[in-house]
Amino acid sequence: MQRIYLDKNILSYIKSPNPKNKDYEFHVKAKELIEANTDKFIFFYSYAHILDLLEDKSEDYIQEDLEYLEKITQNNYLIHWYNEKTTSFLTYSPKDAYEEAKEDKFSYDDIDNFDLIFEDLPPEHDALKEQFNSLLDNPLFNLAIPDTNGIPEKDRDMLSKLLPQDGTLRGFMSQFKNLIKDFSNKESNSYKQFRNYTRNIKQILEKYNVDYQALDFNEDLFNSKLGDSFRKYLNKQINPDGNKVINELDYHTNAYNILETLGIQHEDSEIKKGKNALFNNTINDAFHSYYAAHCNILVTNDKELYSKCKVLYRFLGIDTQVYTLEEFMPKIPFLLNMEINDITSFLKSLSYDLNNGLIIKGKQYFDRIRNEQIIKPKYSYFSYFDTIKIISDDEVGSFIVLASEARTYFKYTCYKSIEYVTNKLVSILGQDDTFNGAFQYDIEVEQISNESWKGRKWSIANNIFSLEINIGSKNFCLISYKIE
């Protein structure tokens, strides 16, 4: 099953299409088509969706959004755990995720509230509290605050927001708090000013227009005023000494935010008229970009997110396809028509791909007589298997493997996909050789978890078709070989 990530703006369009919107009829059709196929695709929501809702002020609308999010995604949730530095795929209600996030929400007002450190300590620690407060109020001579007299007047206002007025740590944190709050204010254009100021420091006076399909985007920047490839510049910013281990989320979101700082966009990308750039929006968009990279498809009508994901996914070698709603809608019937509904069409399609499919890789093993050819089929089989491997091995013979090898961040066993593919094959091939039929979810999920799942095996004419989780690779696959 195709994993699909709908951005918040898409969910807003289809939840309650606005009759006053010029695209009203289109949004109604999109709503009908997406809602009718929640059992044929796996729709995901993420912690970034929850962060978006935490910015909303209307509790009534929030509850409606959470209910609709649950209806579309069937509780398929992606969240990053910062303490463990891992991202998980859970079955979890959006309402529960929202309530938990609301309890844990960080307030910018607490940035300079150092009393929180001591609020649960007994009275005997009051002397320590006083000593700590005196340190906060001592001048920080080592801050190396620059003299602003020689700085152009147009930049002084921004610097005054960045630098503490009294030169103390308390003053610095208070200044930082006010800056972040100002960046997040919809009525302020401070974040846009800061972004432009940063570009000016780097002498980046214009936005970079890039071709989504260009192979040399990374090196093109070396010949620009930046003077570095994007990869080298990124690594200098996030790991200057080269001695840190950067996890996927940190690397991805930093790359996204640096694209934002450098003003990199596609030539057709423009911020909608009247929309101020906001710090929170940029941070949340970076998270959306990361979580969507766990899926096969991202659908968004946010031009900034669209353009940056196109560039970033290509740069990182991620296969997630990025579409607007207008681009995605015509693809839904196409994706559904990829379905194979009988054994004749299955064997015919497989034969066609084996003879005409695009060979994307070949491999030889010199320690044994084994050859592999990897073929990209015209369609994904059962909306899941996107790769065909033809393997000839001197020890175990020749066989064909259908697998999913799309390059995304998704590294989890998706039981819903296994259930869907199993039931699809049972509907085509019937019960297997040991009379196993439809996927028994609770029983077989437990078997998969403890690695005792037998899968399904069909003998058809002179061929064996084995649906299994490979012992070595741990990949869910369909293997076909001839009976000798």
C-alpha positions as CSV (number, residue, x, y, z in Angstrom):
1,M,0.0,0.0,0.0
2,Q,1.2,3.5,-0.8
3,R,2.1,5.6,2.2
4,I,0.7,9.1,1.8
5,Y,1.3,12.2,3.8
6,L,-1.2,15.1,3.5
7,D,0.0,18.5,4.6
8,K,-2.3,20.5,7.0
9,N,-3.5,22.8,4.2
10,I,-4.7,19.8,2.1
11,L,-6.6,18.4,5.1
12,S,-8.2,21.9,5.6
13,Y,-9.3,22.0,2.0
14,I,-11.0,18.6,2.0
15,K,-12.4,18.5,5.6
16,S,-14.9,21.4,4.9
17,P,-14.7,22.6,1.3
18,N,-15.6,26.3,1.2
19,P,-18.4,27.2,-1.3
20,K,-16.9,30.7,-1.7
21,N,-13.5,29.2,-2.8
22,K,-13.1,29.2,-6.6
23,D,-11.9,25.6,-6.3
24,Y,-14.9,24.4,-4.3
25,E,-16.1,21.7,-6.7
26,F,-12.5,20.4,-7.1
27,H,-12.1,20.2,-3.3
28,V,-15.4,18.3,-2.9
29,K,-14.3,15.8,-5.5
30,A,-10.9,15.5,-3.7
31,K,-12.7,14.9,-0.4
32,E,-14.9,12.2,-1.9
33,L,-12.0,10.4,-3.6
34,I,-9.6,10.5,-0.7
35,E,-12.3,9.4,1.9
36,A,-13.4,6.6,-0.4
37,N,-9.9,5.1,-0.5
38,T,-8.6,5.2,3.1
39,D,-8.6,1.4,2.9
40,K,-6.4,1.3,-0.2
41,F,-3.7,3.8,0.9
42,I,-2.1,4.3,4.2
43,F,-2.4,7.9,5.2
44,F,-0.1,9.2,8.0
45,Y,-0.2,12.1,10.4
46,S,2.8,13.3,12.5
47,Y,3.8,15.3,15.4
48,A,4.2,18.2,13.0
49,H,0.4,18.2,12.5
50,I,0.0,18.3,16.2
51,L,2.3,21.3,16.4
52,D,0.2,23.0,13.8
53,L,-2.9,22.5,15.9
54,L,-1.2,23.8,19.0
55,E,-0.8,27.1,17.2
56,D,-4.6,27.3,16.6
57,K,-6.6,29.3,19.1
58,S,-10.0,27.8,18.5
59,E,-10.7,24.7,20.6
60,D,-13.9,23.9,18.6
61,Y,-12.0,23.8,15.3
62,I,-9.2,21.9,16.9
63,Q,-11.5,19.1,17.9
64,E,-13.1,18.9,14.4
65,D,-9.6,18.8,12.9
66,L,-8.5,16.0,15.2
67,E,-11.6,13.9,14.4
68,Y,-11.0,14.4,10.7
69,L,-7.4,13.6,11.1
70,E,-8.3,10.3,12.7
71,K,-10.9,9.5,10.0
72,I,-8.3,9.9,7.2
73,T,-5.2,8.5,8.8
74,Q,-6.8,5.7,10.9
75,N,-4.5,6.7,13.7
76,N,-1.2,6.1,11.8
77,Y,1.2,8.3,13.6
78,L,4.9,9.3,13.2
79,I,6.7,10.9,16.1
80,H,10.3,11.5,17.0
81,W,11.5,10.7,20.6
82,Y,14.2,13.2,21.4
83,N,15.6,11.4,24.4
84,E,16.1,8.2,22.5
85,K,16.9,10.0,19.2
86,T,14.6,7.7,17.3
87,T,11.4,8.1,15.2
88,S,8.5,5.7,15.7
89,F,5.5,4.6,13.8
90,L,2.5,4.1,16.2
91,T,-1.2,3.4,16.0
92,Y,-2.3,6.3,18.2
93,S,-5.3,8.6,18.3
94,P,-4.7,12.2,17.2
95,K,-6.8,13.4,20.2
96,D,-4.5,11.6,22.6
97,A,-1.4,12.9,20.8
98,Y,-2.8,16.4,21.0
99,E,-3.6,16.2,24.7
100,E,-0.1,14.9,25.5
101,A,1.5,17.6,23.4
102,K,-0.6,20.3,25.0
103,E,0.6,19.2,28.5
104,D,4.2,19.2,27.4
105,K,4.1,22.4,25.3
106,F,7.0,24.6,25.9
107,S,6.2,28.3,26.7
108,Y,8.6,31.0,25.4
109,D,7.8,32.8,28.6
110,D,9.8,30.2,30.5
111,I,13.1,30.8,28.6
112,D,14.3,33.4,31.2
113,N,12.3,32.0,34.1
114,F,15.3,30.6,36.1
115,D,13.1,30.2,39.2
116,L,11.7,27.1,37.6
117,I,15.1,25.4,38.3
118,F,14.6,25.8,42.1
119,E,10.8,25.7,42.5
120,D,10.8,22.1,43.8
121,L,13.9,22.4,46.0
122,P,13.6,22.6,49.8
123,P,14.3,25.9,51.6
124,E,17.8,24.9,52.6
125,H,18.8,25.5,48.9
126,D,17.8,29.2,49.1
127,A,21.4,30.3,49.4
128,L,22.3,28.4,46.2
129,K,19.4,30.1,44.5
130,E,20.7,33.6,45.6
131,Q,24.2,32.7,44.4
132,F,22.8,31.6,41.0
133,N,20.8,34.8,40.6
134,S,23.9,36.9,41.3
135,L,25.7,35.1,38.6
136,L,22.9,35.8,36.2
137,D,23.2,39.5,36.9
138,N,26.9,39.8,36.5
139,P,28.2,41.4,33.3
140,L,29.3,38.9,30.6
141,F,32.6,40.4,29.5
142,N,33.3,37.4,27.3
143,L,30.2,37.8,25.1
144,A,32.4,39.8,22.6
145,I,29.4,42.1,21.8
146,P,30.4,44.1,18.7
147,D,30.4,47.8,18.4
148,T,27.4,48.7,16.3
149,N,28.5,52.2,15.3
150,G,30.1,51.1,12.1
151,I,27.1,48.9,11.0
152,P,24.7,50.3,8.4
153,E,21.6,51.8,10.0
154,K,19.2,49.5,8.3
155,D,20.9,46.5,10.1
156,R,21.1,48.2,13.5
157,D,17.5,47.5,14.4
158,M,17.9,43.8,13.8
159,L,21.1,43.7,15.8
160,S,19.4,45.5,18.7
161,K,17.0,42.6,18.8
162,L,19.8,40.0,18.8
163,L,22.1,41.5,21.4
164,P,21.5,42.0,25.2
165,Q,21.1,45.6,26.3
166,D,22.7,45.1,29.7
167,G,25.4,42.5,28.8
168,T,24.2,39.9,31.4
169,L,23.1,36.3,31.0
170,R,19.7,37.2,32.3
171,G,19.5,40.1,29.8
172,F,20.6,37.8,27.0
173,M,18.0,35.2,27.7
174,S,15.3,37.9,28.1
175,Q,16.3,39.4,24.8
176,F,16.3,36.0,23.2
177,K,12.8,35.3,24.5
178,N,11.4,38.5,23.1
179,L,13.1,37.8,19.8
180,I,11.5,34.4,19.4
181,K,8.1,35.7,20.5
182,D,8.4,38.5,17.9
183,F,9.5,36.0,15.2
184,S,6.3,34.0,16.0
185,N,4.0,37.1,15.9
186,K,1.7,37.0,12.8
187,E,1.6,40.9,12.9
188,S,5.4,41.2,12.8
189,N,7.8,40.9,9.9
190,S,10.8,40.5,12.1
191,Y,11.6,36.9,11.1
192,K,11.6,38.0,7.4
193,Q,13.9,40.9,8.3
194,F,16.2,38.5,10.2
195,R,16.3,36.1,7.2
196,N,17.2,38.9,4.8
197,Y,19.8,40.1,7.3
198,T,21.4,36.7,7.4
199,R,21.5,36.5,3.6
200,N,23.1,39.9,3.4
201,I,25.8,38.8,5.8
202,K,26.7,36.0,3.4
203,Q,26.3,38.5,0.5
204,I,23.4,36.4,-0.8
205,L,21.5,39.2,-2.4
206,E,19.1,37.2,-4.5
207,K,17.1,34.0,-4.1
208,Y,18.5,30.9,-5.8
209,N,16.2,29.6,-8.5
210,V,16.9,25.9,-8.9
211,D,15.8,23.2,-11.3
212,Y,14.1,20.3,-9.4
213,Q,15.6,17.8,-11.9
214,A,19.1,19.3,-11.9
215,L,21.8,16.9,-11.0
216,D,24.3,19.6,-10.1
217,F,22.4,21.7,-7.6
218,N,24.8,20.7,-4.8
219,E,27.9,21.8,-6.7
220,D,26.3,24.8,-8.4
221,L,26.3,26.7,-5.1
222,F,30.1,26.3,-5.1
223,N,30.3,28.8,-8.0
224,S,27.9,31.2,-6.3
225,K,28.7,33.9,-3.7
226,L,28.3,31.1,-1.1
227,G,31.6,29.6,-2.2
228,D,30.7,26.1,-1.0
229,S,28.7,23.1,-2.1
230,F,25.5,22.8,-0.2
231,R,26.7,19.6,1.4
232,K,29.9,21.2,2.7
233,Y,28.2,24.3,3.8
234,L,25.5,22.2,5.7
235,N,28.2,20.1,7.4
236,K,30.1,23.2,8.5
237,Q,27.0,24.6,10.1
238,I,25.8,21.5,12.0
239,N,29.0,19.6,12.6
240,P,32.0,21.9,12.2
241,D,34.5,19.7,14.0
242,G,33.2,16.5,12.4
243,N,33.1,14.7,15.7
244,K,29.3,14.6,16.3
245,V,26.8,11.9,15.4
246,I,23.9,13.7,13.7
247,N,20.6,11.8,13.6
248,E,18.3,11.8,10.6
249,L,15.9,14.3,12.0
250,D,18.5,16.8,13.0
251,Y,20.4,16.5,9.7
252,H,17.2,16.8,7.7
253,T,15.6,19.7,9.5
254,N,18.9,21.6,9.6
255,A,19.2,21.1,5.8
256,Y,15.7,22.3,5.3
257,N,16.2,25.4,7.5
258,I,19.5,26.2,5.7
259,L,17.6,26.0,2.3
260,E,15.3,28.6,3.9
261,T,18.1,30.8,5.1
262,L,19.8,30.8,1.7
263,G,16.5,31.6,0.0
264,I,16.7,28.5,-2.2
265,Q,13.5,28.0,-4.2
266,H,12.1,26.9,-7.5
267,E,11.5,29.7,-10.0
268,D,7.8,29.3,-9.7
269,S,7.7,29.4,-5.9
270,E,6.4,32.5,-4.3
271,I,5.1,33.2,-0.8
272,K,1.5,34.1,-1.1
273,K,0.8,37.8,-1.1
274,G,0.2,39.2,2.3
275,K,1.7,36.2,4.1
276,N,4.5,37.0,6.6
277,A,7.3,34.6,7.1
278,L,7.1,33.2,10.6
279,F,9.6,31.4,12.7
280,N,7.1,28.7,13.8
281,N,5.9,28.1,10.3
282,T,9.4,27.4,9.1
283,I,10.3,25.1,12.0
284,N,7.0,23.2,11.5
285,D,7.5,22.9,7.8
286,A,11.0,21.4,8.4
287,F,9.3,18.8,10.6
288,H,6.6,18.1,8.0
289,S,9.4,17.6,5.4
290,Y,11.1,15.1,7.6
291,Y,8.1,13.1,8.5
292,A,6.8,13.1,5.0
293,A,10.1,11.5,3.9
294,H,8.9,8.3,5.6
295,C,6.1,8.1,3.0
296,N,5.9,7.4,-0.7
297,I,3.9,10.6,-1.4
298,L,3.7,14.1,0.1
299,V,0.7,16.2,-1.0
300,T,1.0,19.9,-0.2
301,N,-0.2,23.2,-1.7
302,D,2.3,25.2,0.3
303,K,4.7,26.4,-2.4
304,E,7.6,26.9,0.0
305,L,7.3,23.4,1.4
306,Y,6.7,22.0,-2.1
307,S,9.8,23.6,-3.6
308,K,12.1,22.9,-0.7
309,C,11.1,19.2,-0.4
310,K,11.6,18.7,-4.2
311,V,15.1,20.0,-3.9
312,L,16.0,18.4,-0.5
313,Y,14.6,14.9,-1.3
314,R,16.6,14.9,-4.5
315,F,19.7,16.0,-2.7
316,L,19.3,13.4,0.0
317,G,18.4,10.6,-2.4
318,I,14.9,10.2,-1.0
319,D,12.3,8.7,-3.3
320,T,9.2,10.5,-1.8
321,Q,7.2,12.1,-4.6
322,V,6.0,15.6,-3.9
323,Y,2.6,16.7,-5.5
324,T,0.2,19.5,-5.2
325,L,-3.4,18.4,-4.7
326,E,-4.1,19.3,-8.3
327,E,-1.2,17.0,-9.4
328,F,-2.1,14.2,-7.0
329,M,-5.8,13.9,-7.8
330,P,-5.3,12.5,-11.4
331,K,-2.8,10.0,-10.0
332,I,-5.3,8.4,-7.6
333,P,-7.2,6.4,-10.3
334,F,-3.8,5.5,-11.8
335,L,-2.6,4.2,-8.5
336,L,-5.8,2.2,-8.0
337,N,-5.6,0.8,-11.5
338,M,-2.2,-0.6,-10.7
339,E,-4.1,-3.3,-8.8
340,I,-4.0,-6.8,-10.2
341,N,-7.2,-8.7,-9.7
342,D,-6.6,-12.2,-11.2
343,I,-3.8,-14.7,-11.7
344,T,-3.7,-14.2,-15.4
345,S,-3.1,-10.5,-15.3
346,F,-0.5,-11.0,-12.5
347,L,1.5,-13.5,-14.5
348,K,1.2,-11.5,-17.7
349,S,2.3,-8.3,-15.9
350,L,5.2,-10.1,-14.3
351,S,6.3,-11.6,-17.6
352,Y,6.2,-8.2,-19.3
353,D,8.4,-6.6,-16.6
354,L,10.9,-9.4,-16.6
355,N,11.4,-9.0,-20.3
356,N,10.9,-5.2,-20.7
357,G,11.5,-3.6,-17.3
358,L,14.2,-1.1,-16.7
359,I,17.4,-2.8,-15.4
360,I,18.7,-0.3,-12.8
361,K,21.5,-2.4,-11.2
362,G,23.4,-5.6,-11.7
363,K,25.6,-7.4,-9.2
364,Q,28.1,-10.2,-9.3
365,Y,29.5,-12.1,-6.3
366,F,33.1,-13.4,-6.7
367,D,33.1,-15.6,-3.6
368,R,30.3,-17.7,-5.1
369,I,28.6,-18.0,-8.5
370,R,25.7,-15.6,-8.0
371,N,24.3,-13.0,-10.3
372,E,21.6,-10.4,-9.5
373,Q,19.6,-8.1,-11.8
374,I,17.4,-5.4,-10.3
375,I,14.5,-4.3,-12.3
376,K,12.2,-1.3,-11.9
377,P,8.7,-2.5,-12.9
378,K,6.2,-0.3,-14.7
379,Y,3.9,-0.4,-11.7
380,S,4.2,-1.3,-8.0
381,Y,2.7,-4.8,-7.5
382,F,-0.2,-4.8,-5.0
383,S,0.7,-1.1,-4.3
384,Y,3.7,-2.3,-2.4
385,F,6.4,-4.2,-4.3
386,D,8.4,-1.6,-6.4
387,T,11.4,-3.7,-7.2
388,I,12.0,-7.1,-9.0
389,K,15.3,-9.0,-8.4
390,I,16.3,-11.8,-10.7
391,I,18.8,-14.0,-8.9
392,S,20.8,-16.8,-10.2
393,D,22.8,-18.7,-7.5
394,D,24.9,-21.8,-8.0
395,E,23.9,-23.1,-4.6
396,V,20.2,-22.4,-4.3
397,G,19.2,-22.1,-8.0
398,S,17.3,-19.3,-9.8
399,F,14.5,-17.3,-8.3
400,I,12.6,-14.0,-8.5
401,V,12.1,-11.6,-5.6
402,L,9.4,-8.9,-5.5
403,A,10.3,-6.4,-2.7
404,S,9.9,-2.8,-1.7
405,E,13.1,-0.8,-1.8
406,A,11.9,2.8,-2.2
407,R,14.5,5.0,-0.4
408,T,12.6,6.7,2.5
409,Y,13.2,7.0,6.2
410,F,10.5,4.4,6.9
411,K,12.3,1.4,8.5
412,Y,9.4,-0.3,10.3
413,T,7.3,-3.4,9.9
414,C,4.0,-2.0,8.6
415,Y,1.4,-4.7,9.6
416,K,-1.3,-3.0,7.5
417,S,0.8,-3.3,4.4
418,I,1.4,-7.0,5.1
419,E,-2.3,-7.6,5.8
420,Y,-3.3,-5.8,2.6
421,V,-0.8,-7.6,0.3
422,T,-1.6,-11.0,1.9
423,N,-5.3,-10.6,1.5
424,K,-4.8,-9.4,-2.1
425,L,-2.8,-12.4,-3.0
426,V,-5.3,-14.7,-1.3
427,S,-8.1,-13.1,-3.3
428,I,-6.1,-13.8,-6.5
429,L,-4.5,-17.2,-5.7
430,G,-6.9,-18.6,-3.1
431,Q,-6.0,-20.4,0.1
432,D,-2.3,-21.4,0.1
433,D,-1.0,-25.0,0.2
434,T,-1.7,-25.4,3.9
435,F,-5.2,-23.8,3.6
436,N,-4.2,-20.5,5.1
437,G,-6.5,-17.7,3.8
438,A,-7.1,-14.1,4.9
439,F,-4.7,-12.4,7.2
440,Q,-5.7,-12.9,10.9
441,Y,-4.5,-9.6,12.2
442,D,-4.0,-10.1,16.0
443,I,-2.6,-13.7,15.7
444,E,-0.3,-13.0,12.7
445,V,1.0,-9.7,14.0
446,E,2.1,-11.5,17.2
447,Q,3.8,-14.2,15.0
448,I,5.6,-11.5,13.0
449,S,6.7,-9.8,16.2
450,N,8.3,-13.0,17.6
451,E,9.6,-14.0,14.1
452,S,7.5,-17.2,13.8
453,W,5.3,-16.1,10.9
454,K,5.0,-18.7,8.2
455,G,3.6,-16.3,5.6
456,R,1.8,-18.0,2.6
457,K,3.0,-20.5,0.0
458,W,1.2,-21.4,-3.2
459,S,2.1,-24.1,-5.7
460,I,0.8,-23.1,-9.1
461,A,1.6,-25.3,-12.2
462,N,5.5,-25.6,-12.0
463,N,6.0,-22.5,-9.8
464,I,6.1,-21.8,-6.1
465,F,5.1,-18.4,-4.8
466,S,6.2,-17.7,-1.3
467,L,5.1,-14.6,0.7
468,E,7.4,-14.2,3.6
469,I,9.6,-12.0,5.7
470,N,13.2,-12.9,4.6
471,I,15.3,-14.3,7.4
472,G,18.4,-12.4,6.3
473,S,17.2,-9.0,5.2
474,K,14.0,-8.9,7.4
475,N,12.2,-7.6,4.3
476,F,8.6,-8.5,3.5
477,C,8.8,-10.0,0.0
478,L,7.2,-12.4,-2.6
479,I,9.6,-15.0,-3.9
480,S,8.9,-17.1,-7.0
481,Y,10.9,-20.1,-8.2
482,K,10.3,-23.1,-10.5
483,I,9.8,-26.6,-9.1
484,E,12.6,-28.8,-10.5
